[in-house]
Amino acid sequence: MPEMYGIPNCDSIRKARKWLKQQGIEYQFHDFKKEAVDPEKLDDWMQQAGWETLLNRRGTTWRKLAQEVRERIDEATARRVMLEQPSSIKRPVLVVNGKVIVGFSEEVYQQLFTHSA
């Protein structure tokens, strides 16, 4: 069963959840606010998608980080930030058959679920 990770009130999460519901696709939802991010899962996501893709540099969580942290961000620092502040992870993170998709794109989801069906 697909697993989606994110925050319920996020616009991208809402769009992704709406799309999955319209397609009749069941999935498990993991709320970053209620459930911590498993370090092993984060490591897998980083390996598959890259830390640069996973780190949300557009959100308020990023902007609230110290300037020095933002300027000197590297993989280890990004990992620490994402574990301590899961809101800094780009959303949604969708895991289907072990494959990690970061962000919502209707076209990508359509291809993913057409090929995995």
N, C-alpha and C positions, 0 to 999 in steps of 0.2 A: 504494500500500500504506500502511495506517495506520502512524503512528510514535508510539511511546510513550516518554516521557522520565521518568526517575526513578531510584530506588535499589532494587535487588532485594530488600533485606530489609525494605522499608517495607510495613506491613500493607495500605495502600490499593493499592499496586502489586500485591501478591499477589492481592488480591480482583479487581482489574481484569484481571490476566493470566489468572486462573482463569476469569473470565467469558468473555473472548475465546476461550480454548481450548475451553470448553464449547460455544460457538457456532460453532466451526470457523473462526474469523477469524484469518487470518495477519496479522502485524504485525512491524515492526522495533522492537527495544528499544535505547534509548540510555541507558547507565548514567552518571549524573552523576558518580559517583566515579571512573570510568575515562576519561570523555570530558568535556572542558570544555563549557560551554554557549556556543554560538555567539552572539555579541552581536547579530547581525542577527536570528536566530531569537527571541531574548529580546525585542528591540524589537517584532517582529511579534506575539508573544504579549501583550506589554503593550498594544499598540494594540488588539488584538481583545478581550482579557479584562479589561484594566485591571491596573495594578500592585498595587492593593489586593487583588484576587482572587488574583494570583500569589504574593504574599508570604505565606509561612506564619508566622503570628504565634503558633501553638500549639506549635511544636517547640522542641527544646533549642537549636538554632542561634539562634533569635530570642532566647531567654532569656539566651544567653551574650553577646549584643551589649551594648555599653555602654549604660547607662541613657539617656545624652544622645542617642545615636543613635536609640534606640527612641522617645524623646519627640519628636524633631524629624524623624522620617522623612518624606520626601517622595519624589516620583517619581525624581529623580536619585539620591538616596541609596539608595533601594530597588533601583534598577537596579545600582548598584555592589555592593551587598551580595549580590544574587542572582548576579552574575557571579563575585564572589570566593568566595562560599560557596553553591554550587548546592543544598546541603541546605536552604537557606532558601526554596526554591521549593516551593509546594504541589504535591503529587503525587497521581496522575500528571498529566502534561500529555500529552494525546492529540491528535494532529493527523490529521484525516481530510479529504481533499480540500481542504486549505488551511484548514479550520475548526479552531479551537483549543477544546478542552474541558479544563477544569481540575478536578481531583478526580474521584472515582469515584462514580457513581450508576448503579445497574443500569437504572433507568427511562430516564435520559438516554442511556445507551449503547444500550438497546433501540431507542429512537426514532431515534437517529443511524444505526444500522446497518439499520434497517427502511427508512428514507427514502433511504439512499445505495446500497442494493442494487439 
